[in-house]
């Protein structure tokens, strides 16, 4: 599923699956991300993950949901080329 959304979402899912002490916790976060994708759409999930990964290499579901609720994923990226 994550590879169909984008590279940032895939990195986030991999973090969820491989960084937790218990695999079940990672699965729970992935389910939460899937529910958020149903509500906000894949494009917004990718943008939120992308935005979060610019500030941390340890993304959290809570941070992703906050970005989506506040519409921060719709803002222009702060990263300059």
Backbone atoms as SQL, in Angstrom:
CREATE TABLE atoms (id INTEGER PRIMARY KEY, chain TEXT, resi INTEGER, resn TEXT, atom TEXT, x REAL, y REAL, z REAL);
INSERT INTO atoms VALUES
  (1, 'A', 1, 'UNK', 'N', 0.812, -1.191, 0.000),
  (2, 'A', 1, 'UNK', 'CA', 0.000, 0.000, 0.000),
  (3, 'A', 1, 'UNK', 'C', 0.858, 1.258, 0.000),
  (4, 'A', 2, 'UNK', 'N', 1.836, 1.343, 0.893),
  (5, 'A', 2, 'UNK', 'CA', 2.632, 2.573, 1.035),
  (6, 'A', 2, 'UNK', 'C', 3.404, 2.902, -0.238),
  (7, 'A', 3, 'UNK', 'N', 3.892, 1.874, -0.931),
  (8, 'A', 3, 'UNK', 'CA', 4.646, 2.144, -2.160),
  (9, 'A', 3, 'UNK', 'C', 3.755, 2.761, -3.232),
  (10, 'A', 4, 'UNK', 'N', 2.444, 2.547, -3.131),
  (11, 'A', 4, 'UNK', 'CA', 1.509, 3.163, -4.079),
  (12, 'A', 4, 'UNK', 'C', 1.247, 4.631, -3.751),
  (13, 'A', 5, 'UNK', 'N', 1.518, 5.026, -2.519),
  (14, 'A', 5, 'UNK', 'CA', 1.302, 6.417, -2.111),
  (15, 'A', 5, 'UNK', 'C', 2.505, 7.269, -2.480),
  (16, 'A', 6, 'UNK', 'N', 3.700, 6.801, -2.102),
  (17, 'A', 6, 'UNK', 'CA', 4.909, 7.553, -2.429),
  (18, 'A', 6, 'UNK', 'C', 6.082, 7.156, -1.550),
  (19, 'A', 7, 'UNK', 'N', 7.242, 7.698, -1.883),
  (20, 'A', 7, 'UNK', 'CA', 8.483, 7.339, -1.204),
  (21, 'A', 7, 'UNK', 'C', 8.485, 7.744, 0.268),
  (22, 'A', 8, 'UNK', 'N', 7.945, 8.905, 0.578),
  (23, 'A', 8, 'UNK', 'CA', 7.930, 9.371, 1.968),
  (24, 'A', 8, 'UNK', 'C', 6.996, 8.521, 2.830),
  (25, 'A', 9, 'UNK', 'N', 5.857, 8.158, 2.281),
  (26, 'A', 9, 'UNK', 'CA', 4.939, 7.286, 3.014),
  (27, 'A', 9, 'UNK', 'C', 5.581, 5.918, 3.243),
  (28, 'A', 10, 'UNK', 'N', 6.297, 5.422, 2.257),
  (29, 'A', 10, 'UNK', 'CA', 6.981, 4.133, 2.393),
  (30, 'A', 10, 'UNK', 'C', 8.047, 4.195, 3.489),
  (31, 'A', 11, 'UNK', 'N', 8.818, 5.265, 3.536),
  (32, 'A', 11, 'UNK', 'CA', 9.827, 5.433, 4.594),
  (33, 'A', 11, 'UNK', 'C', 9.156, 5.470, 5.962),
  (34, 'A', 12, 'UNK', 'N', 8.029, 6.146, 6.038),
  (35, 'A', 12, 'UNK', 'CA', 7.300, 6.249, 7.298),
  (36, 'A', 12, 'UNK', 'C', 6.794, 4.885, 7.751),
  (37, 'A', 13, 'UNK', 'N', 6.199, 4.133, 6.842),
  (38, 'A', 13, 'UNK', 'CA', 5.695, 2.800, 7.175),
  (39, 'A', 13, 'UNK', 'C', 6.845, 1.891, 7.600),
  (40, 'A', 14, 'UNK', 'N', 7.958, 1.948, 6.895),
  (41, 'A', 14, 'UNK', 'CA', 9.119, 1.146, 7.282),
  (42, 'A', 14, 'UNK', 'C', 9.590, 1.511, 8.680),
  (43, 'A', 15, 'UNK', 'N', 9.571, 2.784, 8.998),
  (44, 'A', 15, 'UNK', 'CA', 9.945, 3.214, 10.350),
  (45, 'A', 15, 'UNK', 'C', 8.984, 2.604, 11.369),
  (46, 'A', 16, 'UNK', 'N', 7.687, 2.692, 11.094),
  (47, 'A', 16, 'UNK', 'CA', 6.689, 2.132, 12.009),
  (48, 'A', 16, 'UNK', 'C', 6.919, 0.637, 12.219),
  (49, 'A', 17, 'UNK', 'N', 7.191, -0.082, 11.138),
  (50, 'A', 17, 'UNK', 'CA', 7.306, -1.542, 11.226),
  (51, 'A', 17, 'UNK', 'C', 8.598, -2.022, 11.873),
  (52, 'A', 18, 'UNK', 'N', 9.686, -1.295, 11.672),
  (53, 'A', 18, 'UNK', 'CA', 10.984, -1.813, 12.099),
  (54, 'A', 18, 'UNK', 'C', 11.592, -1.094, 13.293),
  (55, 'A', 19, 'UNK', 'N', 10.954, -0.044, 13.800),
  (56, 'A', 19, 'UNK', 'CA', 11.560, 0.675, 14.915),
  (57, 'A', 19, 'UNK', 'C', 10.922, 0.359, 16.265),
  (58, 'A', 20, 'UNK', 'N', 9.781, -0.257, 16.250),
  (59, 'A', 20, 'UNK', 'CA', 9.095, -0.564, 17.505),
  (60, 'A', 20, 'UNK', 'C', 9.612, -1.866, 18.106),
  (61, 'A', 21, 'UNK', 'N', 9.552, -1.943, 19.425),
  (62, 'A', 21, 'UNK', 'CA', 9.995, -3.153, 20.117),
  (63, 'A', 21, 'UNK', 'C', 9.076, -4.334, 19.802),
  (64, 'A', 22, 'UNK', 'N', 7.807, -4.038, 19.678),
  (65, 'A', 22, 'UNK', 'CA', 6.817, -5.071, 19.373),
  (66, 'A', 22, 'UNK', 'C', 6.237, -4.825, 17.983),
  (67, 'A', 23, 'UNK', 'N', 6.277, -5.818, 17.102),
  (68, 'A', 23, 'UNK', 'CA', 5.733, -5.644, 15.744),
  (69, 'A', 23, 'UNK', 'C', 4.271, -5.198, 15.739),
  (70, 'A', 24, 'UNK', 'N', 3.502, -5.656, 16.723),
  (71, 'A', 24, 'UNK', 'CA', 2.085, -5.305, 16.779),
  (72, 'A', 24, 'UNK', 'C', 1.880, -3.795, 16.880),
  (73, 'A', 25, 'UNK', 'N', 2.791, -3.107, 17.577),
  (74, 'A', 25, 'UNK', 'CA', 2.688, -1.661, 17.699),
  (75, 'A', 25, 'UNK', 'C', 2.875, -0.998, 16.331),
  (76, 'A', 26, 'UNK', 'N', 3.837, -1.485, 15.561),
  (77, 'A', 26, 'UNK', 'CA', 4.054, -0.971, 14.213),
  (78, 'A', 26, 'UNK', 'C', 2.849, -1.198, 13.324),
  (79, 'A', 27, 'UNK', 'N', 2.226, -2.381, 13.465),
  (80, 'A', 27, 'UNK', 'CA', 1.027, -2.678, 12.680),
  (81, 'A', 27, 'UNK', 'C', -0.093, -1.700, 13.029),
  (82, 'A', 28, 'UNK', 'N', -0.209, -1.401, 14.320),
  (83, 'A', 28, 'UNK', 'CA', -1.246, -0.474, 14.780),
  (84, 'A', 28, 'UNK', 'C', -1.053, 0.903, 14.142),
  (85, 'A', 29, 'UNK', 'N', 0.178, 1.370, 14.088),
  (86, 'A', 29, 'UNK', 'CA', 0.458, 2.662, 13.465),
  (87, 'A', 29, 'UNK', 'C', 0.139, 2.631, 11.970),
  (88, 'A', 30, 'UNK', 'N', 0.444, 1.522, 11.320),
  (89, 'A', 30, 'UNK', 'CA', 0.155, 1.396, 9.886),
  (90, 'A', 30, 'UNK', 'C', -1.345, 1.427, 9.623),
  (91, 'A', 31, 'UNK', 'N', -2.107, 0.765, 10.477),
  (92, 'A', 31, 'UNK', 'CA', -3.569, 0.792, 10.340),
  (93, 'A', 31, 'UNK', 'C', -4.077, 2.224, 10.526),
  (94, 'A', 32, 'UNK', 'N', -3.509, 2.932, 11.486),
  (95, 'A', 32, 'UNK', 'CA', -3.884, 4.329, 11.697),
  (96, 'A', 32, 'UNK', 'C', -3.578, 5.191, 10.487),
  (97, 'A', 33, 'UNK', 'N', -2.444, 4.927, 9.859),
  (98, 'A', 33, 'UNK', 'CA', -2.071, 5.666, 8.655),
  (99, 'A', 33, 'UNK', 'C', -3.019, 5.345, 7.507),
  (100, 'A', 34, 'UNK', 'N', -3.435, 4.082, 7.397),
  (101, 'A', 34, 'UNK', 'CA', -4.391, 3.692, 6.360),
  (102, 'A', 34, 'UNK', 'C', -5.739, 4.385, 6.573),
  (103, 'A', 35, 'UNK', 'N', -6.174, 4.471, 7.821),
  (104, 'A', 35, 'UNK', 'CA', -7.438, 5.157, 8.120),
  (105, 'A', 35, 'UNK', 'C', -7.332, 6.637, 7.780),
  (106, 'A', 36, 'UNK', 'N', -6.178, 7.229, 8.067),
  (107, 'A', 36, 'UNK', 'CA', -5.970, 8.637, 7.725),
  (108, 'A', 36, 'UNK', 'C', -5.993, 8.824, 6.212),
  (109, 'A', 37, 'UNK', 'N', -5.440, 7.858, 5.471),
  (110, 'A', 37, 'UNK', 'CA', -5.450, 7.932, 4.006),
  (111, 'A', 37, 'UNK', 'C', -6.877, 7.876, 3.469),
  (112, 'A', 38, 'UNK', 'N', -7.725, 7.086, 4.114),
  (113, 'A', 38, 'UNK', 'CA', -9.131, 7.028, 3.701),
  (114, 'A', 38, 'UNK', 'C', -9.815, 8.371, 3.918),
  (115, 'A', 39, 'UNK', 'N', -9.455, 9.039, 5.002),
  (116, 'A', 39, 'UNK', 'CA', -10.085, 10.314, 5.343),
  (117, 'A', 39, 'UNK', 'C', -9.508, 11.489, 4.544),
  (118, 'A', 40, 'UNK', 'N', -8.177, 11.538, 4.412),
  (119, 'A', 40, 'UNK', 'CA', -7.515, 12.698, 3.823),
  (120, 'A', 40, 'UNK', 'C', -7.035, 12.492, 2.384),
  (121, 'A', 41, 'UNK', 'N', -6.906, 11.245, 1.965),
  (122, 'A', 41, 'UNK', 'CA', -6.432, 10.953, 0.617),
  (123, 'A', 41, 'UNK', 'C', -4.939, 10.667, 0.590),
  (124, 'A', 42, 'UNK', 'N', -4.530, 9.866, -0.384),
  (125, 'A', 42, 'UNK', 'CA', -3.134, 9.448, -0.493),
  (126, 'A', 42, 'UNK', 'C', -2.173, 10.597, -0.723),
  (127, 'A', 43, 'UNK', 'N', -2.574, 11.566, -1.533),
  (128, 'A', 43, 'UNK', 'CA', -1.686, 12.683, -1.844),
  (129, 'A', 43, 'UNK', 'C', -1.343, 13.484, -0.592),
  (130, 'A', 44, 'UNK', 'N', -2.348, 13.736, 0.237),
  (131, 'A', 44, 'UNK', 'CA', -2.101, 14.492, 1.472),
  (132, 'A', 44, 'UNK', 'C', -1.255, 13.692, 2.451),
  (133, 'A', 45, 'UNK', 'N', -1.452, 12.372, 2.489),
  (134, 'A', 45, 'UNK', 'CA', -0.621, 11.521, 3.361),
  (135, 'A', 45, 'UNK', 'C', 0.836, 11.621, 2.920),
  (136, 'A', 46, 'UNK', 'N', 1.078, 11.509, 1.640),
  (137, 'A', 46, 'UNK', 'CA', 2.445, 11.596, 1.119),
  (138, 'A', 46, 'UNK', 'C', 3.072, 12.943, 1.467),
  (139, 'A', 47, 'UNK', 'N', 2.322, 14.021, 1.259),
  (140, 'A', 47, 'UNK', 'CA', 2.844, 15.359, 1.557),
  (141, 'A', 47, 'UNK', 'C', 3.127, 15.524, 3.051),
  (142, 'A', 48, 'UNK', 'N', 2.243, 14.998, 3.893),
  (143, 'A', 48, 'UNK', 'CA', 2.454, 15.096, 5.342),
  (144, 'A', 48, 'UNK', 'C', 3.687, 14.305, 5.768),
  (145, 'A', 49, 'UNK', 'N', 3.851, 13.110, 5.219),
  (146, 'A', 49, 'UNK', 'CA', 5.032, 12.299, 5.527),
  (147, 'A', 49, 'UNK', 'C', 6.299, 12.992, 5.031),
  (148, 'A', 50, 'UNK', 'N', 6.229, 13.547, 3.844),
  (149, 'A', 50, 'UNK', 'CA', 7.369, 14.258, 3.267),
  (150, 'A', 50, 'UNK', 'C', 7.769, 15.439, 4.156),
  (151, 'A', 51, 'UNK', 'N', 6.778, 16.197, 4.563),
  (152, 'A', 51, 'UNK', 'CA', 7.029, 17.368, 5.413),
  (153, 'A', 51, 'UNK', 'C', 7.635, 16.937, 6.748),
  (154, 'A', 52, 'UNK', 'N', 7.092, 15.906, 7.350),
  (155, 'A', 52, 'UNK', 'CA', 7.584, 15.434, 8.640),
  (156, 'A', 52, 'UNK', 'C', 9.013, 14.900, 8.536),
  (157, 'A', 53, 'UNK', 'N', 9.312, 14.202, 7.456),
  (158, 'A', 53, 'UNK', 'CA', 10.653, 13.630, 7.288),
  (159, 'A', 53, 'UNK', 'C', 11.716, 14.700, 7.034),
  (160, 'A', 54, 'UNK', 'N', 11.304, 15.929, 6.742),
  (161, 'A', 54, 'UNK', 'CA', 12.295, 17.003, 6.595),
  (162, 'A', 54, 'UNK', 'C', 12.788, 17.491, 7.953),
  (163, 'A', 55, 'UNK', 'N', 12.030, 17.197, 9.015),
  (164, 'A', 55, 'UNK', 'CA', 12.424, 17.658, 10.350),
  (165, 'A', 55, 'UNK', 'C', 12.833, 16.535, 11.299),
  (166, 'A', 56, 'UNK', 'N', 12.467, 15.306, 10.985),
  (167, 'A', 56, 'UNK', 'CA', 12.828, 14.182, 11.851),
  (168, 'A', 56, 'UNK', 'C', 12.940, 12.894, 11.047),
  (169, 'A', 57, 'UNK', 'N', 13.800, 12.022, 11.505),
  (170, 'A', 57, 'UNK', 'CA', 13.905, 10.702, 10.886),
  (171, 'A', 57, 'UNK', 'C', 13.087, 9.675, 11.666),
  (172, 'A', 58, 'UNK', 'N', 12.372, 10.144, 12.702),
  (173, 'A', 58, 'UNK', 'CA', 11.529, 9.275, 13.516),
  (174, 'A', 58, 'UNK', 'C', 10.091, 9.791, 13.485),
  (175, 'A', 59, 'UNK', 'N', 9.409, 9.584, 12.378),
  (176, 'A', 59, 'UNK', 'CA', 8.038, 10.098, 12.265),
  (177, 'A', 59, 'UNK', 'C', 7.083, 9.388, 13.223),
  (178, 'A', 60, 'UNK', 'N', 6.063, 10.100, 13.643),
  (179, 'A', 60, 'UNK', 'CA', 5.038, 9.503, 14.496),
  (180, 'A', 60, 'UNK', 'C', 3.671, 9.707, 13.844),
  (181, 'A', 61, 'UNK', 'N', 2.778, 8.799, 14.122),
  (182, 'A', 61, 'UNK', 'CA', 1.420, 8.904, 13.591),
  (183, 'A', 61, 'UNK', 'C', 0.758, 10.175, 14.119),
  (184, 'A', 62, 'UNK', 'N', 0.986, 10.490, 15.372),
  (185, 'A', 62, 'UNK', 'CA', 0.401, 11.691, 15.970),
  (186, 'A', 62, 'UNK', 'C', 0.835, 12.943, 15.202),
  (187, 'A', 63, 'UNK', 'N', 2.101, 13.027, 14.862),
  (188, 'A', 63, 'UNK', 'CA', 2.605, 14.191, 14.126),
  (189, 'A', 63, 'UNK', 'C', 1.992, 14.280, 12.730),
  (190, 'A', 64, 'UNK', 'N', 1.845, 13.144, 12.071),
  (191, 'A', 64, 'UNK', 'CA', 1.243, 13.113, 10.734),
  (192, 'A', 64, 'UNK', 'C', -0.205, 13.602, 10.802),
  (193, 'A', 65, 'UNK', 'N', -0.955, 13.108, 11.779),
  (194, 'A', 65, 'UNK', 'CA', -2.353, 13.509, 11.932),
  (195, 'A', 65, 'UNK', 'C', -2.447, 15.007, 12.231),
  (196, 'A', 66, 'UNK', 'N', -1.539, 15.518, 13.061),
  (197, 'A', 66, 'UNK', 'CA', -1.530, 16.951, 13.379),
  (198, 'A', 66, 'UNK', 'C', -1.269, 17.781, 12.130),
  (199, 'A', 67, 'UNK', 'N', -0.312, 17.364, 11.319),
  (200, 'A', 67, 'UNK', 'CA', -0.015, 18.059, 10.063),
  (201, 'A', 67, 'UNK', 'C', -1.257, 18.093, 9.174),
  (202, 'A', 68, 'UNK', 'N', -1.940, 16.968, 9.080),
  (203, 'A', 68, 'UNK', 'CA', -3.137, 16.884, 8.238),
  (204, 'A', 68, 'UNK', 'C', -4.267, 17.757, 8.784),
  (205, 'A', 69, 'UNK', 'N', -4.509, 17.692, 10.085),
  (206, 'A', 69, 'UNK', 'CA', -5.591, 18.477, 10.689),
  (207, 'A', 69, 'UNK', 'C', -5.364, 19.973, 10.533),
  (208, 'A', 70, 'UNK', 'N', -4.098, 20.388, 10.636),
  (209, 'A', 70, 'UNK', 'CA', -3.768, 21.812, 10.540),
  (210, 'A', 70, 'UNK', 'C', -3.557, 22.278, 9.103),
  (211, 'A', 71, 'UNK', 'N', -3.601, 21.350, 8.151),
  (212, 'A', 71, 'UNK', 'CA', -3.432, 21.707, 6.749),
  (213, 'A', 71, 'UNK', 'C', -2.006, 22.069, 6.378),
  (214, 'A', 72, 'UNK', 'N', -1.050, 21.703, 7.228),
  (215, 'A', 72, 'UNK', 'CA', 0.348, 22.031, 6.952),
  (216, 'A', 72, 'UNK', 'C', 0.882, 21.304, 5.720),
  (217, 'A', 73, 'UNK', 'N', 0.246, 20.195, 5.362),
  (218, 'A', 73, 'UNK', 'CA', 0.668, 19.460, 4.169),
  (219, 'A', 73, 'UNK', 'C', 0.344, 20.239, 2.896),
  (220, 'A', 74, 'UNK', 'N', -0.562, 21.212, 3.001),
  (221, 'A', 74, 'UNK', 'CA', -0.961, 22.003, 1.838),
  (222, 'A', 74, 'UNK', 'C', -0.075, 23.219, 1.640),
  (223, 'A', 75, 'UNK', 'N', 0.750, 23.547, 2.642),
  (224, 'A', 75, 'UNK', 'CA', 1.636, 24.701, 2.551),
  (225, 'A', 75, 'UNK', 'C', 2.833, 24.388, 1.692),
  (226, 'A', 76, 'UNK', 'N', 3.425, 25.412, 1.121),
  (227, 'A', 76, 'UNK', 'CA', 4.640, 25.226, 0.318),
  (228, 'A', 76, 'UNK', 'C', 5.748, 24.693, 1.205),
  (229, 'A', 77, 'UNK', 'N', 6.551, 23.842, 0.662),
  (230, 'A', 77, 'UNK', 'CA', 7.643, 23.240, 1.416),
  (231, 'A', 77, 'UNK', 'C', 8.667, 24.298, 1.799),
  (232, 'A', 78, 'UNK', 'N', 9.221, 24.160, 3.005),
  (233, 'A', 78, 'UNK', 'CA', 10.255, 25.083, 3.471),
  (234, 'A', 78, 'UNK', 'C', 11.622, 24.749, 2.892),
  (235, 'A', 79, 'UNK', 'N', 11.748, 23.573, 2.268),
  (236, 'A', 79, 'UNK', 'CA', 13.020, 23.137, 1.731),
  (237, 'A', 79, 'UNK', 'C', 13.276, 23.872, 0.416),
  (238, 'A', 80, 'UNK', 'N', 14.450, 24.473, 0.305),
  (239, 'A', 80, 'UNK', 'CA', 14.800, 25.200, -0.915),
  (240, 'A', 80, 'UNK', 'C', 15.786, 24.402, -1.718),
  (241, 'A', 81, 'UNK', 'N', 15.615, 24.419, -3.030),
  (242, 'A', 81, 'UNK', 'CA', 16.515, 23.672, -3.913),
  (243, 'A', 81, 'UNK', 'C', 17.809, 24.407, -4.125);
